[in-house]
Amino acid sequence: MRFTRNLFLGALAIVSAPGCAAAGELPGVDEYLRLVDVVIAARNEAGAPLPESDPRVQALVAMASDRKVFGRSSIADSKSLSGEDVIRVADVATKTAEVLGGYLPPPAATPPPANIMARAVANGNKYHGVSGPLFAFSLTTMARSVAGFTTLLETVPQDQRAAKMPVVRTIRSGAIRLLSEVFGMTWPVEGADEKARQAILHAAVDAAPVIAGSLTTTERKEVWRQAFQARVLAAPEDQGTLQKIDRAFMGTDCVDLCAFGE
């Protein structure tokens, strides 16, 4: 999830330019950042991820809700975030990814199944109560970051945009990787938290339109293909949810981040 760090740095570089708006109101961001900083500091001190039962982890997971952190605004509303607020949202995304990474198993010579919930189960089924909620939150937070970052890029003079394209490409590839994980969740995984899996699928529905707008038309077509295949293979009760995701990638209009080219 290195792309979240690049998103943060890219937004910071743009916000440092003159004329970007000041911070607004994001009701739960400060509290969430406080909680995630506590978990990161404790993990660094311990040299290992904290147990799922640790009260500090439980407090973070309980707070990791789009509504609690960002209020009632939709993901699309994040296009109107100020420059400083985009930095704060990207900081949430970056630190959430940092914590989440510690609860997933490292690559092995014989890797477990590709999707995130199966990997969590393969990791001794110790952490899916953390990895599931944090992954769902990562999806919507990443989409909010992308929406705000798109608006920031529009403030960059045309002759300076080429210098920002490496960040744009990293954002796109990172978003595709996250969705690839979602498309591996077409059936319940024995031993995993089914509520967490459903939360991830529904978070992907919410995030899909913004992610689709960030991709080139070629990338969007490929994601649509993956989404369609996932829907065809999905458990019957999940096909409607996955259909909403694949429809988000059917469009051919090149607007938002797509309009910045390849």
Secondary structure, DSSP 4 states (H G I P E B T S, - for coil): -HHHHHHHHHHHHHHTSTTPPPP---TTHHHHHHHHHHHHHHHHHHTSPPPTT-HHHHHHHHH--HHHHHTT--SGGGGG--HHHHHHHHHHHHHHHHHHHHTSPPP-SS---SSHHHHHHHTTTSSHHHHHHHHHHHHHHHHHHHHHHHHHHTTS-GGGGGGGHHHHHHHHHHHHHHHHHHTT-SS--TTS-HHHHHHHHHHHHHHHHHHHHHS-HHHHHHHHHHHHHHHHHS-GGGHHHHHHHHHHT------GGGGG--
